[in-house]
């Protein structure tokens, strides 16, 4: 599995980027959010990647941040949400927006993304919301769970916020440490914003 690529950006357009590493050009499908942050052609670039192996093709997807690639992998676990839809979602919504929409049950937030109708949007929230509640967040993001998910010691709004931070690519310990000093009376959305601010300062 290719975790990341670091090399010279030789070509880019809104939906793809080519990075040359060791004389080999790797073509990555990318969301618009990643395209907007790319370096100039000829400059060094680094992307986090996700490789999808199919019977008839091997696709490589590139993202500027670890949060983006983890959010892409999360939304594409939903039935009916393929890679094209996943890239569409990441083109319009930040990882924070995705986590907040899921936690808040706001399916309409996803309908602004190209190709995402009301039915798919509702399914995204329905299938992913439980992963942010009373879950062992390490199992949720690593896929180590075996069907059932254990209850996390960090429950309620705090647990949901911690799970959201893990969904954005942070480790369980990073999420916990970012929230340890937070006001426990804050809402889930406020705790997520608090945690992201704390992590950005580290």
Backbone as a printed PyTorch tensor [residue, N CA C, xyz], in Angstrom:
tensor([[[  0.8440,  -1.1960,   0.0000],
         [  0.0000,   0.0000,   0.0000],
         [  0.8800,   1.2470,   0.0000]],

        [[  0.5490,   2.2170,  -0.8270],
         [  1.3050,   3.4680,  -0.8980],
         [  0.6760,   4.4650,   0.0720]],

        [[  1.4100,   4.8310,   1.1030],
         [  0.8840,   5.7370,   2.1340],
         [  0.9660,   7.1900,   1.7040]],

        [[  2.0580,   7.5490,   1.0290],
         [  2.2320,   8.9370,   0.6010],
         [  3.2200,   8.9970,  -0.5490]],

        [[  3.2150,  10.1170,  -1.2530],
         [  4.1560,  10.3670,  -2.3360],
         [  4.8200,  11.7160,  -2.0990]],

        [[  6.1310,  11.7620,  -2.3280],
         [  6.8640,  13.0150,  -2.2120],
         [  7.8250,  13.1070,  -3.3860]],

        [[  7.6180,  14.1140,  -4.2080],
         [  8.4650,  14.2590,  -5.3820],
         [  8.1560,  15.5420,  -6.1070]],

        [[  8.4060,  15.5550,  -7.4100],
         [  8.2030,  16.7450,  -8.2210],
         [  6.8250,  16.7040,  -8.8700]],

        [[  6.0830,  17.7800,  -8.7110],
         [  4.7810,  17.8870,  -9.3570],
         [  5.0120,  18.2200, -10.8290]],

        [[  4.6470,  17.2780, -11.7170],
         [  4.9040,  17.4730, -13.1430],
         [  3.6580,  17.8780, -13.9270]],

        [[  2.4800,  17.6510, -13.3540],
         [  1.2350,  18.0080, -14.0490],
         [  0.1010,  18.0670, -13.0360]],

        [[ -0.8370,  18.9720, -13.2790],
         [ -2.0100,  19.0170, -12.4110],
         [ -3.1920,  19.6270, -13.1420]],

        [[ -4.3630,  19.2130, -12.7820],
         [ -5.6150,  19.8040, -13.2160],
         [ -6.5950,  19.5800, -12.0760]],

        [[ -7.7810,  20.1900, -12.1180],
         [ -8.6680,  20.1430, -10.9540],
         [ -8.9790,  18.7690, -10.3750]],

        [[ -8.8580,  17.6940, -11.1820],
         [ -9.1940,  16.3880, -10.6390],
         [ -8.0300,  15.4050, -10.6030]],

        [[ -6.8170,  15.8640, -10.9350],
         [ -5.6860,  14.9360, -10.8530],
         [ -4.3630,  15.6810, -10.7320]],

        [[ -3.3790,  14.9380, -10.2300],
         [ -2.0230,  15.4630, -10.0940],
         [ -1.0490,  14.3420, -10.3900]],

        [[  0.0660,  14.6770, -11.0230],
         [  1.1080,  13.6950, -11.3150],
         [  2.3660,  14.0930, -10.5570]],

        [[  2.8480,  13.1890,  -9.7250],
         [  4.0540,  13.4300,  -8.9510],
         [  5.1250,  12.4370,  -9.3850]],

        [[  6.2770,  12.9450,  -9.7590],
         [  7.3780,  12.0930, -10.2010],
         [  8.2840,  11.7610,  -9.0190]],

        [[  8.4260,  10.4710,  -8.7770],
         [  9.2820,   9.9820,  -7.6860],
         [ 10.2480,   8.9430,  -8.2600]],

        [[ 11.5270,   9.2400,  -8.2100],
         [ 12.5140,   8.2890,  -8.7110],
         [ 12.3520,   7.9770, -10.1810]],

        [[ 11.9450,   8.9610, -10.9680],
         [ 11.7980,   8.7540, -12.3990],
         [ 10.4610,   8.1750, -12.8240]],

        [[  9.5870,   7.8750, -11.8670],
         [  8.2670,   7.3160, -12.1630],
         [  7.1980,   8.3600, -11.8230]],

        [[  6.3000,   8.6250, -12.7650],
         [  5.2190,   9.5750, -12.5180],
         [  3.9780,   8.8700, -12.0110]],

        [[  3.5350,   9.2400, -10.8370],
         [  2.3440,   8.6360, -10.2390],
         [  1.1520,   9.5750, -10.4180]],

        [[  0.1170,   9.0910, -11.1020],
         [ -1.0700,   9.9050, -11.3200],
         [ -2.0640,   9.6650, -10.1940]],

        [[ -2.4310,  10.7330,  -9.5140],
         [ -3.3740,  10.6450,  -8.3980],
         [ -4.6530,  11.3950,  -8.7340]],

        [[ -5.7820,  10.7760,  -8.5050],
         [ -7.0450,  11.4860,  -8.5790],
         [ -7.1860,  12.2970,  -7.2940]],

        [[ -7.5760,  13.5540,  -7.4130],
         [ -7.5990,  14.4420,  -6.2500],
         [ -8.9070,  15.2260,  -6.1920]],

        [[ -9.2970,  15.6710,  -4.9850],
         [-10.4510,  16.5750,  -4.8650],
         [-10.0100,  18.0000,  -5.1640]],

        [[-10.9650,  18.8600,  -5.4200],
         [-10.6680,  20.2610,  -5.7280],
         [ -9.9470,  20.9420,  -4.5680]],

        [[-10.2740,  20.5440,  -3.3310],
         [ -9.6280,  21.1430,  -2.1630],
         [ -8.1220,  20.9070,  -2.1750]],

        [[ -7.7030,  19.7410,  -2.6230],
         [ -6.2750,  19.4380,  -2.7180],
         [ -5.6420,  20.1940,  -3.8820]],

        [[ -6.3310,  20.2340,  -5.0080],
         [ -5.8260,  20.9570,  -6.1920],
         [ -5.5230,  22.4120,  -5.8500]],

        [[ -6.3940,  23.0340,  -5.0660],
         [ -6.2450,  24.4550,  -4.7300],
         [ -5.0380,  24.7370,  -3.8450]],

        [[ -4.4390,  23.6850,  -3.2710],
         [ -3.2830,  23.8850,  -2.3890],
         [ -1.9750,  23.3830,  -3.0020]],

        [[ -2.0240,  22.8900,  -4.2350],
         [ -0.8230,  22.3170,  -4.8540],
         [  0.2390,  23.3840,  -5.1340]],

        [[  1.4780,  22.9460,  -5.1210],
         [  2.5980,  23.8240,  -5.4540],
         [  2.6110,  24.0710,  -6.9660]],

        [[  3.5140,  24.9140,  -7.4200],
         [  3.6600,  25.1620,  -8.8430],
         [  4.2710,  23.9470,  -9.5340]],

        [[  3.9990,  23.7940, -10.8280],
         [  4.5960,  22.7180, -11.6070],
         [  6.1220,  22.8320, -11.5330]],

        [[  6.7730,  21.7080, -11.2640],
         [  8.2270,  21.7000, -11.1430],
         [  8.7200,  21.7980,  -9.7180]],

        [[  7.8140,  22.1200,  -8.8000],
         [  8.1870,  22.2230,  -7.3850],
         [  7.9590,  20.8850,  -6.6810]],

        [[  8.5480,  20.7420,  -5.5170],
         [  8.3580,  19.5160,  -4.7520],
         [  6.9820,  19.5210,  -4.1070]],

        [[  6.3240,  18.3720,  -4.1280],
         [  4.9870,  18.2470,  -3.5740],
         [  4.8810,  16.9300,  -2.8100]],

        [[  4.0300,  16.9110,  -1.8180],
         [  3.8060,  15.6960,  -1.0350],
         [  2.3120,  15.5000,  -0.8710]],

        [[  1.8270,  14.3010,  -1.1560],
         [  0.4190,  13.9670,  -0.9860],
         [  0.2790,  12.6850,  -0.1820]],

        [[ -0.7180,  12.6650,   0.6950],
         [ -1.1200,  11.4140,   1.3310],
         [ -1.9920,  10.6710,   0.3320]],

        [[ -1.8970,   9.3600,   0.3000],
         [ -2.5900,   8.6230,  -0.7450],
         [ -3.4370,   7.4680,  -0.2090]],

        [[ -4.3640,   7.0800,  -1.0440],
         [ -5.1650,   5.8750,  -0.7990],
         [ -5.2440,   5.1270,  -2.1160]],

        [[ -4.8880,   3.8390,  -2.0930],
         [ -4.8870,   3.0330,  -3.3110],
         [ -6.0740,   2.0780,  -3.3020]],

        [[ -6.8090,   2.0760,  -4.3940],
         [ -7.9730,   1.2130,  -4.5300],
         [ -7.6930,   0.1920,  -5.6350]],

        [[ -7.6100,  -1.0680,  -5.2510],
         [ -7.3020,  -2.1320,  -6.2050],
         [ -8.5910,  -2.8320,  -6.6220]],

        [[ -8.8780,  -2.7680,  -7.9130],
         [-10.0520,  -3.4360,  -8.4600],
         [ -9.6170,  -4.5210,  -9.4320]],

        [[-10.5600,  -5.3130,  -9.8890],
         [-10.2350,  -6.4020, -10.7960],
         [ -9.6570,  -5.8930, -12.1170]],

        [[-10.1520,  -4.7400, -12.5660],
         [ -9.7410,  -4.2280, -13.8640],
         [ -8.8950,  -2.9550, -13.8000]],

        [[ -8.5830,  -2.4890, -12.5930],
         [ -7.8170,  -1.2400, -12.4910],
         [ -7.2530,  -1.0500, -11.0910]],

        [[ -6.1990,  -0.2420, -11.0300],
         [ -5.6250,   0.1840,  -9.7510],
         [ -5.6760,   1.7120,  -9.7410]],

        [[ -6.4390,   2.2760,  -8.8220],
         [ -6.5980,   3.7210,  -8.7460],
         [ -5.8640,   4.2650,  -7.5340]],

        [[ -5.1970,   5.4000,  -7.7310],
         [ -4.4780,   6.0640,  -6.6450],
         [ -5.1090,   7.4300,  -6.4220]],

        [[ -5.4710,   7.7000,  -5.1720],
         [ -6.1120,   8.9660,  -4.8180],
         [ -5.1590,   9.7640,  -3.9340]],

        [[ -5.0550,  11.0570,  -4.2040],
         [ -4.1240,  11.8860,  -3.4590],
         [ -4.8210,  12.9970,  -2.6920]],

        [[ -4.2750,  13.3130,  -1.5190],
         [ -4.8750,  14.3300,  -0.6490],
         [ -3.7680,  15.1210,   0.0410]],

        [[ -4.0440,  16.3860,   0.2880],
         [ -3.0340,  17.2530,   0.8830],
         [ -2.7830,  16.9310,   2.3510]],

        [[ -3.8320,  16.5040,   3.0660],
         [ -3.6800,  16.2630,   4.5000],
         [ -4.1310,  14.8590,   4.8880]],

        [[ -3.6660,  14.4330,   6.0240],
         [ -4.0650,  13.1330,   6.5640],
         [ -5.5500,  13.1150,   6.8920]],

        [[ -6.0810,  14.2660,   7.3350],
         [ -7.5040,  14.3680,   7.6400],
         [ -8.3490,  14.1220,   6.3910]],

        [[ -7.9000,  14.6520,   5.2480],
         [ -8.6480,  14.4810,   4.0080],
         [ -8.6980,  13.0180,   3.5760]],

        [[ -7.5620,  12.3370,   3.6090],
         [ -7.5500,  10.9450,   3.1530],
         [ -8.3810,  10.0640,   4.0860]],

        [[ -8.3380,  10.3340,   5.3810],
         [ -9.1420,   9.5440,   6.3140],
         [-10.6310,   9.8250,   6.1550]],

        [[-10.9760,  11.0640,   5.8610],
         [-12.3790,  11.4010,   5.6130],
         [-12.8720,  10.7310,   4.3360]],

        [[-12.0240,  10.6970,   3.3170],
         [-12.3720,  10.0170,   2.0660],
         [-12.6360,   8.5330,   2.3110]],

        [[-11.7520,   7.8950,   3.0520],
         [-11.9340,   6.4730,   3.3410],
         [-13.1930,   6.2330,   4.1680]],

        [[-13.5030,   7.1830,   5.0560],
         [-14.6850,   7.0510,   5.9040],
         [-15.9710,   7.1270,   5.0800]],

        [[-16.1150,   8.1490,   4.2480],
         [-17.3650,   8.3220,   3.5100],
         [-17.5570,   7.2490,   2.4490]],

        [[-16.4660,   6.7050,   1.9060],
         [-16.6050,   5.6880,   0.8740],
         [-16.9070,   4.3020,   1.4480]],

        [[-16.9960,   4.1950,   2.7710],
         [-17.4780,   2.9410,   3.3600],
         [-18.9950,   2.8620,   3.2880]],

        [[-19.6400,   3.9760,   3.0020],
         [-21.1040,   4.0240,   2.9350],
         [-21.5850,   3.3780,   1.6380]],

        [[-22.5970,   2.5670,   1.7310],
         [-23.1620,   1.8980,   0.5690],
         [-23.6400,   2.9340,  -0.4550]],

        [[-23.1810,   2.8050,  -1.6900],
         [-23.5900,   3.7250,  -2.7410],
         [-22.6910,   4.9320,  -2.9080]],

        [[-21.7000,   5.0870,  -2.0310],
         [-20.7510,   6.2030,  -2.1440],
         [-19.4240,   5.6650,  -2.6620]],

        [[-19.1970,   5.8520,  -3.9490],
         [-17.9580,   5.3940,  -4.5480],
         [-16.8780,   6.4530,  -4.4970]],

        [[-15.7760,   6.1650,  -5.1750],
         [-14.6400,   7.0900,  -5.1510],
         [-14.9980,   8.4420,  -5.7590]],

        [[-15.7610,   8.4420,  -6.8530],
         [-16.1390,   9.7020,  -7.4970],
         [-16.9520,  10.5770,  -6.5520]],

        [[-17.9060,   9.9670,  -5.8480],
         [-18.7220,  10.7120,  -4.8920],
         [-17.8780,  11.1700,  -3.7130]],

        [[-16.9530,  10.3180,  -3.2800],
         [-16.0740,  10.6960,  -2.1730],
         [-15.2300,  11.9120,  -2.5030]],

        [[-14.6890,  11.9500,  -3.7280],
         [-13.9040,  13.1070,  -4.1550],
         [-14.7780,  14.3480,  -4.2650]],

        [[-16.0270,  14.1510,  -4.7040],
         [-16.9580,  15.2760,  -4.7980],
         [-17.2260,  15.8840,  -3.4280]],

        [[-17.3990,  15.0170,  -2.4330],
         [-17.6470,  15.4900,  -1.0680],
         [-16.4370,  16.2610,  -0.5390]],

        [[-15.2320,  15.7140,  -0.7450],
         [-14.0260,  16.3920,  -0.2570],
         [-13.7290,  17.6660,  -1.0410]],

        [[-14.2940,  17.7860,  -2.2420],
         [-14.0930,  19.0030,  -3.0220],
         [-14.9030,  20.1670,  -2.4590]],

        [[-16.0130,  19.8550,  -1.8040],
         [-16.9150,  20.8890,  -1.2960],
         [-16.8710,  21.0630,   0.2170]],

        [[-16.4890,  19.9990,   0.9310],
         [-16.5400,  20.0240,   2.3950],
         [-15.1730,  19.6910,   2.9870]],

        [[-14.7810,  20.4270,   4.0030],
         [-13.5490,  20.1130,   4.7150],
         [-13.7950,  18.9070,   5.6220]],

        [[-12.7390,  18.2370,   6.0630],
         [-12.9310,  17.1420,   7.0090],
         [-13.7150,  17.5600,   8.2470]],

        [[-13.4790,  18.7950,   8.7160],
         [-14.2340,  19.2930,   9.8700],
         [-15.7180,  19.4100,   9.5300]],

        [[-16.0270,  19.9240,   8.3290],
         [-17.4230,  20.0540,   7.9070],
         [-18.1100,  18.6900,   7.8690]],

        [[-17.3960,  17.6980,   7.3630],
         [-17.9550,  16.3490,   7.2560],
         [-18.2700,  15.7920,   8.6380]],

        [[-17.3160,  15.9080,   9.5550],
         [-17.5220,  15.3940,  10.9080],
         [-18.6800,  16.0990,  11.5990]],

        [[-18.7290,  17.4240,  11.4750],
         [-19.7960,  18.1970,  12.1120],
         [-21.1640,  17.8360,  11.5370]],

        [[-21.2430,  17.6510,  10.2170],
         [-22.5190,  17.3010,   9.5770],
         [-23.0070,  15.9400,  10.0480]],

        [[-22.0920,  14.9940,  10.1770],
         [-22.4700,  13.6540,  10.6260],
         [-22.9370,  13.6780,  12.0760]],

        [[-22.1710,  14.3420,  12.9270],
         [-22.5280,  14.4220,  14.3430],
         [-23.8710,  15.1280,  14.5350]],

        [[-24.1130,  16.1830,  13.7450],
         [-25.3440,  16.9660,  13.8760],
         [-26.5230,  16.3330,  13.1360]],

        [[-26.2560,  15.2790,  12.3670],
         [-27.3270,  14.6510,  11.5970],
         [-27.8120,  15.5310,  10.4530]],

        [[-26.9320,  16.3690,   9.9400],
         [-27.2920,  17.3330,   8.9040],
         [-27.0250,  16.7500,   7.5130]],

        [[-27.9510,  15.9630,   7.0030],
         [-27.7680,  15.3410,   5.6950],
         [-27.7890,  16.3660,   4.5700]],

        [[-28.4920,  17.4790,   4.7600],
         [-28.5780,  18.5000,   3.7110],
         [-27.2080,  19.0820,   3.3790]],

        [[-26.2950,  19.0350,   4.3410],
         [-24.9560,  19.5800,   4.0970],
         [-24.2530,  18.8440,   2.9640]],

        [[-24.5900,  17.5730,   2.7830],
         [-23.9360,  16.7740,   1.7460],
         [-24.5580,  16.9710,   0.3680]],

        [[-25.7900,  17.4660,   0.3240],
         [-26.4780,  17.6020,  -0.9590],
         [-25.9110,  18.7190,  -1.8240]],

        [[-25.0900,  19.5860,  -1.2420],
         [-24.4630,  20.6470,  -2.0380],
         [-23.2980,  20.1010,  -2.8640]],

        [[-22.9150,  18.8510,  -2.5970],
         [-21.8240,  18.2230,  -3.3320],
         [-22.3560,  17.6030,  -4.6180]],

        [[-21.6520,  17.7940,  -5.6990],
         [-22.0720,  17.2790,  -6.9990],
         [-22.2720,  15.7640,  -6.9570]],

        [[-23.4370,  15.3220,  -7.4370],
         [-23.7140,  13.8900,  -7.5010],
         [-24.2690,  13.2900,  -6.2290]],

        [[-24.4460,  14.0920,  -5.1900],
         [-24.9700,  13.5960,  -3.9150],
         [-26.4070,  14.0830,  -3.7520]],

        [[-27.3640,  13.1720,  -3.9150],
         [-28.7710,  13.5210,  -3.7520],
         [-29.2350,  13.3210,  -2.3260]],

        [[-30.4900,  13.5850,  -2.0870],
         [-31.0450,  13.4770,  -0.7320],
         [-30.9280,  12.0680,  -0.1690]],

        [[-31.1500,  11.0650,  -1.0020],
         [-31.1230,   9.6780,  -0.5410],
         [-29.7320,   9.2650,  -0.0770]],

        [[-28.7250,   9.5670,  -0.8970],
         [-27.3450,   9.2190,  -0.5320],
         [-26.8960,  10.0360,   0.6740]],

        [[-27.2630,  11.3090,   0.7100],
         [-26.8800,  12.1730,   1.8380],
         [-27.4290,  11.6260,   3.1490]],

        [[-28.6910,  11.2140,   3.1140],
         [-29.3080,  10.6610,   4.3180],
         [-28.6250,   9.3650,   4.7300]],

        [[-28.2100,   8.5780,   3.7340],
         [-27.5460,   7.3100,   4.0350],
         [-26.1760,   7.5400,   4.6700]],

        [[-25.4750,   8.5790,   4.2110],
         [-24.1660,   8.8940,   4.7930],
         [-24.3040,   9.1720,   6.2840]],

        [[-25.2590,  10.0120,   6.6330],
         [-25.4640,  10.3540,   8.0430],
         [-25.9330,   9.1270,   8.8260]],

        [[-26.8590,   8.3670,   8.2560],
         [-27.4160,   7.2100,   8.9500],
         [-26.3550,   6.1510,   9.2340]],

        [[-25.5270,   5.8550,   8.2350],
         [-24.5480,   4.7850,   8.3860],
         [-23.3160,   5.1860,   9.1880]],

        [[-23.0080,   6.4860,   9.2290],
         [-21.7900,   6.9180,   9.9160],
         [-22.0170,   7.5060,  11.2990]],

        [[-23.2400,   7.9690,  11.5810],
         [-23.4660,   8.6680,  12.8460],
         [-23.1990,   7.7690,  14.0500]],

        [[-23.5820,   6.4980,  13.9690],
         [-23.3660,   5.5990,  15.0940],
         [-21.8860,   5.3870,  15.3860]],

        [[-21.0460,   5.5870,  14.3960],
         [-19.6080,   5.4180,  14.6010],
         [-19.0270,   6.5380,  15.4560]],

        [[-19.7940,   7.6090,  15.6430],
         [-19.3440,   8.7310,  16.4510],
         [-19.9690,   8.7090,  17.8430]],

        [[-20.7030,   7.6460,  18.1540],
         [-21.3800,   7.5690,  19.4440],
         [-21.0080,   6.2990,  20.1840]],

        [[-20.5980,   6.4790,  21.4400],
         [-20.3410,   5.3450,  22.3240],
         [-19.5260,   4.2560,  21.6560]],

        [[-18.5140,   4.6690,  20.9030],
         [-17.7140,   3.6870,  20.1810],
         [-16.2680,   3.7000,  20.6470]],

        [[-15.6190,   2.5600,  20.4650],
         [-14.1820,   2.4970,  20.6590],
         [-13.6000,   3.1620,  19.4160]],

        [[-13.1940,   4.4050,  19.5330],
         [-12.8340,   5.1670,  18.3460],
         [-11.6000,   4.6070,  17.6560]],

        [[-10.7490,   3.9240,  18.3630],
         [ -9.6020,   3.3040,  17.7040],
         [-10.0830,   2.2020,  16.7640]],

        [[-11.0550,   1.4040,  17.1940],
         [-11.5870,   0.3440,  16.3440],
         [-12.3270,   0.9060,  15.1550]],

        [[-13.0690,   1.9750,  15.3600],
         [-13.8380,   2.5680,  14.2710],
         [-12.9220,   2.9480,  13.1200]],

        [[-11.7990,   3.6010,  13.4180],
         [-10.9450,   4.1200,  12.3670],
         [ -9.9480,   3.1060,  11.8280]],

        [[ -9.5820,   2.0880,  12.6000],
         [ -8.6270,   1.1010,  12.1150],
         [ -9.3150,  -0.1010,  11.5080]],

        [[-10.6290,  -0.2450,  11.7650],
         [-11.3490,  -1.3820,  11.2240],
         [-11.0490,  -2.6660,  11.9650]],

        [[-10.5260,  -2.5640,  13.2010],
         [-10.1550,  -3.7630,  13.9450],
         [-11.3230,  -4.4040,  14.6530]],

        [[-12.4740,  -3.7180,  14.6690],
         [-13.6460,  -4.2860,  15.3170],
         [-14.1770,  -5.4820,  14.5560]],

        [[-14.8280,  -6.3930,  15.2260],
         [-15.3520,  -7.6090,  14.6170],
         [-16.8760,  -7.6030,  14.6870]],

        [[-17.4830,  -6.6360,  14.0120],
         [-18.9310,  -6.5950,  13.9790],
         [-19.4960,  -5.6720,  15.0240]],

        [[-19.2930,  -5.9750,  16.3000],
         [-19.7930,  -5.1030,  17.3530],
         [-18.6910,  -4.1550,  17.7790]],

        [[-19.0780,  -2.9990,  18.3070],
         [-18.1100,  -1.9940,  18.7240],
         [-18.2670,  -1.7490,  20.2190]],

        [[-17.1520,  -1.7970,  20.9150],
         [-17.1950,  -1.6580,  22.3650],
         [-17.4890,  -0.2240,  22.7790]],

        [[-17.9860,  -0.0580,  23.9850],
         [-18.2700,   1.2750,  24.5110],
         [-16.9790,   1.9320,  24.9600]],

        [[-16.8110,   3.1800,  24.5970],
         [-15.6160,   3.9270,  24.9590],
         [-15.7650,   4.5270,  26.3480]],

        [[-14.6520,   4.6300,  27.1080],
         [-14.7090,   5.2790,  28.4110],
         [-15.0910,   6.7530,  28.2870]],

        [[-14.8390,   7.3570,  27.1310],
         [-15.1460,   8.7650,  26.9260],
         [-16.4920,   8.8490,  26.2070]],

        [[-17.5620,   9.0240,  26.9520],
         [-18.8900,   8.9810,  26.3600],
         [-19.4850,  10.3580,  26.1490]],

        [[-20.7480,  10.3930,  25.7450],
         [-21.4640,  11.6350,  25.5570],
         [-20.8480,  12.5290,  24.5030]],

        [[-21.0420,  13.8390,  24.6810],
         [-20.5190,  14.8070,  23.7170],
         [-18.9970,  14.7160,  23.6130]],

        [[-18.3440,  14.4590,  24.7310],
         [-16.8860,  14.3520,  24.7220],
         [-16.4340,  13.1720,  23.8640]],

        [[-17.1300,  12.0520,  24.0010],
         [-16.8010,  10.8740,  23.2040],
         [-17.0520,  11.0970,  21.7260]],

        [[-18.1490,  11.7740,  21.4210],
         [-18.4660,  12.0630,  20.0200],
         [-17.4120,  12.9910,  19.4160]],

        [[-16.9890,  13.9860,  20.1920],
         [-15.9800,  14.9290,  19.7060],
         [-14.6470,  14.2180,  19.4950]],

        [[-14.2820,  13.3380,  20.4300],
         [-13.0300,  12.5920,  20.2940],
         [-13.0730,  11.7010,  19.0580]],

        [[-14.2090,  11.0520,  18.8290],
         [-14.3540,  10.1980,  17.6540],
         [-14.2580,  11.0160,  16.3770]],

        [[-14.8140,  12.2150,  16.3890],
         [-14.7490,  13.0850,  15.2210],
         [-13.3040,  13.4790,  14.9240]],

        [[-12.5130,  13.7570,  15.9600],
         [-11.1110,  14.1180,  15.7630],
         [-10.3250,  12.9510,  15.1880]],

        [[-10.6410,  11.7440,  15.6550],
         [ -9.9880,  10.5570,  15.0960],
         [-10.3780,  10.3830,  13.6350]],

        [[-11.6470,  10.6690,  13.3200],
         [-12.1090,  10.5880,  11.9300],
         [-11.3590,  11.5700,  11.0450]],

        [[-10.8670,  12.6420,  11.6470],
         [-10.1050,  13.6440,  10.9050],
         [ -8.6280,  13.2990,  10.8140]],

        [[ -8.2360,  12.1400,  11.3400],
         [ -6.8760,  11.6660,  11.1560],
         [ -5.9610,  11.7190,  12.3630]],

        [[ -6.4600,  12.1790,  13.5220],
         [ -5.6220,  12.2220,  14.7160],
         [ -5.7130,  10.8950,  15.4620]],

        [[ -4.7000,  10.6020,  16.2500],
         [ -4.7190,   9.3700,  17.0180],
         [ -5.6650,   9.5150,  18.2130]],

        [[ -6.0240,   8.3900,  18.8120],
         [ -6.9180,   8.4120,  19.9670],
         [ -6.2920,   9.2000,  21.1120]],

        [[ -4.9830,   9.0380,  21.3070],
         [ -4.3230,   9.7510,  22.4000],
         [ -4.2550,  11.2530,  22.1170]],

        [[ -4.0370,  11.6310,  20.8460],
         [ -4.0150,  13.0430,  20.4840],
         [ -5.3780,  13.6800,  20.7130]],

        [[ -6.4320,  12.9440,  20.3240],
         [ -7.7890,  13.4650,  20.5020],
         [ -8.1020,  13.6610,  21.9780]],

        [[ -7.7320,  12.6790,  22.7890],
         [ -8.0160,  12.7420,  24.2170],
         [ -7.2630,  13.8890,  24.8830]],

        [[ -5.9870,  14.0560,  24.5130],
         [ -5.1810,  15.1030,  25.1390],
         [ -5.6650,  16.4940,  24.7150]],

        [[ -6.1820,  16.6030,  23.4850],
         [ -6.6730,  17.8970,  23.0040],
         [ -7.9330,  18.3270,  23.7270]],

        [[ -8.6930,  17.3580,  24.2320],
         [ -9.9720,  17.6670,  24.8700],
         [ -9.9300,  17.6420,  26.3920]],

        [[ -8.7980,  17.2450,  26.9530],
         [ -8.7320,  17.0300,  28.3950],
         [ -9.0440,  18.2990,  29.1940]],

        [[ -8.6980,  19.4740,  28.6650],
         [ -8.9210,  20.7240,  29.3930],
         [-10.2000,  21.4450,  28.9750]],

        [[-10.9730,  20.8280,  28.0950],
         [-12.1770,  21.4780,  27.5820],
         [-13.2850,  21.5170,  28.6260]],

        [[-14.1370,  22.4960,  28.5260],
         [-15.3120,  22.6190,  29.3880],
         [-16.2850,  21.4950,  29.0410]],

        [[-16.5720,  20.6430,  30.0000],
         [-17.4100,  19.4680,  29.7340],
         [-18.8480,  19.8230,  29.3970]],

        [[-19.2250,  21.0720,  29.6200],
         [-20.5930,  21.4820,  29.3110],
         [-20.7710,  21.9090,  27.8500]],

        [[-19.6700,  21.9740,  27.0930],
         [-19.7540,  22.3740,  25.6940],
         [-20.4760,  21.3210,  24.8660]],

        [[-21.0720,  21.7640,  23.7580],
         [-21.7370,  20.8240,  22.8510],
         [-20.6880,  20.0620,  22.0520]],

        [[-21.1190,  19.0150,  21.3640],
         [-20.1980,  18.2220,  20.5540],
         [-19.4920,  19.1000,  19.5210]],

        [[-20.2780,  19.9350,  18.8230],
         [-19.6980,  20.8010,  17.8050],
         [-18.6600,  21.7440,  18.3990]],

        [[-18.9490,  22.3030,  19.5560],
         [-18.0150,  23.2280,  20.2040],
         [-16.7540,  22.4930,  20.6590]],

        [[-16.9300,  21.2600,  21.1240],
         [-15.7740,  20.4720,  21.5640],
         [-14.8730,  20.1120,  20.3840]],

        [[-15.4700,  19.8150,  19.2320],
         [-14.6740,  19.5040,  18.0430],
         [-13.8230,  20.7150,  17.6590]],

        [[-14.4440,  21.8810,  17.6440],
         [-13.7240,  23.1070,  17.2980],
         [-12.6280,  23.3960,  18.3270]],

        [[-12.9330,  23.1590,  19.6020],
         [-11.9400,  23.3580,  20.6660],
         [-10.7520,  22.4260,  20.4520]],

        [[-11.0510,  21.1450,  20.1680],
         [ -9.9940,  20.1630,  19.9680],
         [ -9.1120,  20.4840,  18.7690]],

        [[ -9.7340,  20.9070,  17.6740],
         [ -8.9580,  21.2470,  16.4740],
         [ -8.0470,  22.4440,  16.7300]],

        [[ -8.5480,  23.4060,  17.4890],
         [ -7.7420,  24.5760,  17.8090],
         [ -6.5590,  24.1840,  18.6860]],

        [[ -6.8220,  23.2990,  19.6680],
         [ -5.7520,  22.8500,  20.5520],
         [ -4.6970,  22.0570,  19.7830]],

        [[ -5.1270,  21.2110,  18.8560],
         [ -4.1860,  20.4180,  18.0710],
         [ -3.3700,  21.2890,  17.1240]],

        [[ -3.9770,  22.3430,  16.5940],
         [ -3.2700,  23.2400,  15.6760],
         [ -2.1630,  24.0210,  16.3790]],

        [[ -2.2980,  24.1830,  17.6870],
         [ -1.2960,  24.9480,  18.4490],
         [ -0.1120,  24.1080,  18.8610]],

        [[ -0.2260,  22.7880,  18.6840],
         [  0.8750,  21.9110,  19.1180],
         [  1.9740,  21.8370,  18.0530]]])
